[in-house]
Structures are given as C-alpha cells and as structure tokens.
Amino acid sequence: MAGNAGQRNTSLLTSFTESTVHSTSQGGEGALVGAGGSLVGVGVDVVGGVRVPAHFCGVVALRPTAGRLSLLGVTGRGAPQTGVHPSVGVLGRDVGMVVAAVRAVLEAEVGDDPLPPPVPWRPYLVEGGRPLRVGWCEDDEAFPPTPGCRRAVAVAREALGAAGHSLVAFTPPGSRRAWGLALACLAADQGVALRANLSGEERDALIGHGPELLALPRPLRALLRLLLQDRAPMAAHKMTGRAATSRGLWSVLEERRRLVAEVAAAWRAAGLDALVCPAYPMPAPPLTDAARLAGTQATTGVYSLMNFPVGVVPVTHETQDDQEKLEDYPTHHAALRNVKEATRGAEGLPIGVQVIGLPWQEEIVCRVMLDLETQLKRQG
C-alpha cells in the first residue's frame, strides 16, 4: 500500500510561503518505513513534515512539543522563524516503535544541550489508568476534509469508545485564524531564507515563483490578495505580509498567544485529555497535482502554531463509497476543486487521524495512539 501511495505523492505538500520547504518533506522516509525498509525514521516537522508522509503511507508518526527533543546537531531545519517552531519528529511501522524511539531519546543523557526542559519520560501516563476523555472533530474548519478523511474520525471514535474511553464532540476555536497566523509567521522574512536556500537549485513545481512573490512590494501583494480573495482564498492568505515588520510580527505573536490561550481554555472547559481529528484533508494525491494543493497543510499546521504534541495513526483506507460521496464535496473555490479532482481514483489508499494533546503531554498522546491501534487490530 505504501508503494501505491508513493506513486501518487508521499512527500509533504509545501506551499511557497513555508520557509522550511527544503527540509520538512520526509516523504522518502515515510515510504521507506511503510514499505518495510526501516523500522523507524526521524525528520523535522514544522507544519506536517512527519505527519503528512505518515498519513499518505499508512504508518505512524509523532511530532512532540517543539523543544522537548533536542535540535542540537539537526541540520536542514530551515530559517530561524518564530511562532511556528520546528520539532524533531519520529515515524514508525507501529505505535510501539515510535513510543520506544521517543522514550529512548528522552531517557538518554542530555549531553551538551541545556535547552530542552527537564521533563523525563513518564511511563505511568502511557501504561494506562483511568479512562480518558477524548474529543473528536471531523472538520476543524481549517480546510474541509474529503469524505474518507471525515469517516476516518468516526472509525477512530468508535474504536476508542470500544476501548473504554469517553468521547465528546469538540471543535477547537479559531482554526482558520490559526492557519493565517501560521502563514504570517512562516513568511515574516518575505522569503529571504527560502530564496537563499534555493539559490543555484532546480526548483520543484511546488515552489515555483513563490519566493519572488513574497518579495513583491506590499501594495502589489495587497493587489494580488484582492484578486485571489474569491478565486483562491488560501492563496490570498499568503499575500498578507502581516509579519513583514517587527511591529507586525509582534502583533501576530500576541494574537497567537491569545489564540492558544483561547483553545487551551476551551479544552479545559470540555475536560479533554486528547483530541482526534483528520490527519489531512485528503489521501495521497498524484504527484502531478501536488503543486495545485497549497493550503491543505492547514489541517496539520494549525497545531504546529499552537505547539501541541500530535501523533498520526492509520485507521482505514479510501473506499468506493468515499469516492461516490466525493461528488458532494464543496467546490466554491479553486483549492477545493483541486482537492476534489486530486482525490478521484484514490480508492485503497491509507487514511490516518491526528491525535492531539496539550503541550508536554506526549505520553497521553501515545496512550491514545496505542489504545486506538490495539482496538483496530482486535476489530480486524
């Protein structure tokens, strides 16, 4: 199945606004793990660098809270942007492999890096105890999921309920706003780092002339945004340049702080331990369509902005029924029409869900992932 996904697209779909485009695609790692060529893979996750390949290839991934695992010695992690921070992520053939890898790193000597917080691995949080209260969300309004990806949440919800956990509907507030803030943070340098990293390199169609568009004078970017607002609202977001000045960046970071506090307050009010939502808006698309799918990273990117730990677990595959229901998928702007077209013919491809926790609660995320995987295996 990983080979089939690889023929369509096993790489992270990155837009030209992402300053770390050269380093966050772990598609090859995901395909290698999915095909049985490796037990565990490691990569940098900014807005989905390990999670999207895991979803596409039917494997497991974990993006810890940025900072819990050391970045010392990690190369190719992109520009030193703020607001959306890179995290060392892990891919594996099953949840046990990923948990063992993360635990081994955290239990090893810290070495020369004094920056990660002194939060040791807490096995008692993984090994069980009281039933958990898990929220579920089929559409967080960041980007509409296709029918198969929406159904995957229902599959996970039923499995976790059968495992003894309490499930409650929960939609995180402000997800669409969060993606706009993430784009502003990633493009704060107006593409300077991205252009420097791409200097002398042959560009993929995913990138195109994006770095140069980010360097356009602000009035021209505003005009482009106006022209794209109705036709391609996701692309219009990239033209804001909201964080292109120090004052603008400070404003964006303050709005980010308030948004994270709002989500955390709603989370606490609902009494949640974890949240399950789509891993991506669609199964793996054909490589020929990848360049037309900018904006789909919102599904993973919003939780990167919040810096919540996130895992991905494969739960189902695209079915013929999912393909038939695709006829009702919205098409009111170009990004949605492109997703609908790229999802045609995806029958049989793997589909995962994201499991999200509050910052520094990787062990809770891992417990939910383990219970979900175990219950799905029992169900056959």
N, C-alpha and C positions, 0 to 999 in steps of 0.2 A: 504493500500500500504506500510505503514511503517513496518507492520508486515512481509510482503513478503521480503522487503529489509533486515529486521533484520535476516531472515532465511539465507540469503546469507552472508552478513557481514555489520554490522552497525558500526564497530569500525574503527578508523583511522589505515591505513596500515603504520606501522612504521618499519623502517629498523634498523639494529643493530648499525648504526652509530649515531642514534639520541639519545643524552644523556638524553633527557627528555621522553623517551619511556614510562616510568611508569606513566606519569601524563598527557599526551596530548590526550589520547583517550577518547573522550566524546561520544562514540557510544551509551552507555546506555541512556545518556541524550537526544541524537538525536532521538532514538527510542521512548522514553517516550513522548517527545514533539510531534513527528509525529503521535503517536497513540492516542493523545488527553489526555494523563495523566497529562500533565503540560502545562501551557501557555508559560512559559519562562524558559530557562535553562542557566547556567553560566559555563564556563570552561576556561582553559588556552589553548591558541593557539600559538604554536611555528612554526610548518610548516603545519598546517592544522587541529589543534585539534578540532575546532568547525565547520570549513568549510566543511571538508570531511564528517562527520556524517550528516550535513545538506543536502548535495548533495545526499548521499545514502538514506536518509529517507524522502526526499521531503519536507523539512522545510527550514526556513530562518536562516541565521547566519550573524554576523558581527564581524570581527576582527579589532578593532581600531588600529591606530598607536600605537605601543608599547610605553607606558609611559603616554598616555592621561588618561587612567583609572588607579587608584592606585592599586599596587600589595600588599599593606600593609595588612597583615593577610592572604594572599593567601598561602596555603601550597601545597606541591607536585608539584612545578613548575620546578623541575629538577636541573641540575647543573648550576652554575652561568656563563654560556658561554657568550661570546661576539660575535658581528657580526650578530647573529640571536637571537633576544630577545623575551621572552615570552610576550604575550599580553592577558589581560582579555577579553574574547570574550563572545558573547551572542547568544543563539539560541531562536527561537520563532516560533509559528504557522503561523504568517504572518509578513510582514514588519512592520506594525503598532506596534505590540507587541515589536519587537526588538528596534524600534526607541524610544518608550515610556520608555523602560528599560534603555537604554543608556542615554537618556535625564534626567531621574530621578536621575541617579548616578551623572551625571555632575552638576546638579543643587543642589544637596545635599551639605552639609557642607563638606569641605575638611578633617576636623578632624586633626589627628596628622601627616599626611603625607605631607611634604612640597615639595615633588619631582615632582608631576605632574605639567606641565606648566599651567599658568593661562589662559587657553583657554575655556571660557564659551560656553555653547550650543548656537548656532546661528540659531534660528528657521527660520529666513528670508531666509536662504540658502536652507532650506528643503521645504518651502511652495510654492516655485515657483519663477516666474520672467521670465527672458529671456530664450528662448530655449537654450539647451546645445549642445555642440559639443562632440559627444561620439565616441571614436574609437572602432573598433571591430577587433578581431583576432581569427580566427578559429584554428590556430596552432602556438603557440609562439616558437616552436622548442625545448621546454624543454623536452616534451615527446609527441609522436603522439597521438592525441585523436581518439577514435573509431568513427565510422560514426554517431552514435546517439549523442555523445557529440559535434561533429563538427556541426551537424544540429541544436543543441540547440542554438548555437550562432546566426545562421541565424534566428531562431524563435525570439530571443531577439532583433536582429537588426530590423526586420520588425515591431515588437511591439513598439519599441522606436521611429522609424520613424513615425509610425501612431500617436504617442503621441506628435509629433511636433518637435522632436529633430533632429539635423543634424548628420548623421552617416558617418564615414570615415574609410577606411581600415588603420590599423596601427599595425605593428609588433614591439614590444619592442626589442631593440637591446640587444644582449648578454644574452638571457635567458638560453641557455645551459651552458654558462660560469658561470652564476649566481648560478646555481644549484651546480656546482663543488665547488664554493666558500662557499656555504651554508654547504655542506658536510664537507669541511675542518674546518669550524668554529665549527660545532657540534661535530667533532671528535678530537678537538685540545688537549684534555686531554688524548687521546689514550684509551678512555673507562673507566678511573678510576672511575668517578662518577657513571657511569652506573653499573659497577661491584659492587660498594659499595651499591647502591640502590637495587640490585638484590640479595645481599648476603642472603642466607637462604631461598630464594623464589623459588617456582617452576616456571620454565621458559616456556613461550609460544613459540610455533614453530616460531613465527615472529622474535624472538630474537635469538634463537639457540645458537651457539657458537660465535656470532658476537663480544661480548665484549672481548673475548680472542684473536680473530683475530686482533683486534685493538691494542693489546698489543704486537704483534709479533715484533721482531727486524726489523728495517727499510729495510735491504736487503731482508728479507723474504717477507715483504709486497710488495716490488718492484717486486719480482718474481711472486707473486700472481697476481699483476696488469697486468704483461706481459701476463700471462696465460689466464687471463679473458678478455683482451682487445677486442678480436674479438668475443668471445662467449657471453660475458655479460658486455658490456661497462659501464652500470650503476653501476654494482657491482665493476668494476675496479676503478671507481672514489673514492670508499670508502677506497681504499688501499693506497692513495697517502701520507697521513701523512704530508701534506704540512704545516700545522699549529702546528706541534708537538713540535716546539721550539719557544721561544719568538721571535726570528728573523723571523721565518717562519710565525708566527701569525701576526706580524706587517706587513709583506709583503702582506698577504691575506687581512688584513683590509684596507690597502692602495688600493689594487686592487678593493675591494668592494666599496670604496669611489669613485674611478674613474668611476666604472660601474654605480653607482647610478646617478652620475652627467651626464653621457652619456645618460641614459634613460630619466632623467628629461629634458635635453636639447632637445632631440628628441620629447618629449611630448609637450614642449612649442612651438617648431617649428611647430608642427602639430596643435597647438591651441586647444588642448584637455581639456575638463573638467573631463572626466572619460573614462574608457576603459572597454569593455566587452570581456571576453574570457572563455574557458571551465572551469568548476569548478573542473574537474578531468578527467583523460584520459578515464574513463570507468564508467558504472553504478556499483552498489554494487556487488562485486564478491562473490562466495561461500566461506564460512569460510575455507573450505579445501584448497582453492587456495591462501589464504591470504599471507602465508609465501613465496610464489613464486613471489610476485609482488613488491619487493623492487625497488625503483626508480620512481614509479608512483607518489610519493609525490612531484616530481619536479614541477608539474603544480601549486601547491599551495606554495611550498617552495621558489620559486624564488621571490615572492612578500613579503614574510616574510623577506628575506635577504635585500630587498630594504626598508623594513619598511613602505610600503604603506598601507593605510587602505583598507580593502577588505570585501565585502559582498557576500553572496551566495543567489540566488533566484531560486526556482524551476520553470522551464519553459515548460517542456514536459516530455514524457515517452518514453522508448525504444520501437520501433515499429518492426513489422515483416520486413519492408523494411530495417531498420537499421541492422537487423540480416542478411539479404541477402547480404547487402553491406559489411558486415564484412569479406566476402571472399576475398576482395581486400585489407584488412588491411596488412601492411608490416610485414614480419616475418624474417628479416635478422639477428636478434639476439634473444637470449633466452627470454629476458624480453618482447619483443614484442609478441613472440609466446605464452608466458604465459598469457598476457593480452587478446589476441585473444581467446584463449581457455576458459579463465575465463568469458568472456563476452557472450559466447554461452548460450542461454537459459534465457537471461536477459529481454526478452520481457515483457513490462508492468512496469518495474522499473522506478522510478523517475530520472530525469536528470536536473541539475541546471546549472547556469552560474555564474562566478565571475564578480562582479562589482568593479572596482579598481579606487582609486583616489590618488591624491598627498598627502604627509604627512600632517596631521592635518586637512584634508578636509573630515571628516566623514559625515558632513551634506550634501555635494554634492553627496557622495556615496549613502546616504539614500534617497535623492531625486530621483536619477536614479532608485533605487530599488523600491521605491513607484510607480513611473510612469510606470515601467515595469510590476509590479504586477497588477496595476489598468487596464492597457491596455489589459493584458492577460485575466483578468476576463471579460472585455467587449466583447472580442472576443469569449468568451465561452470556 
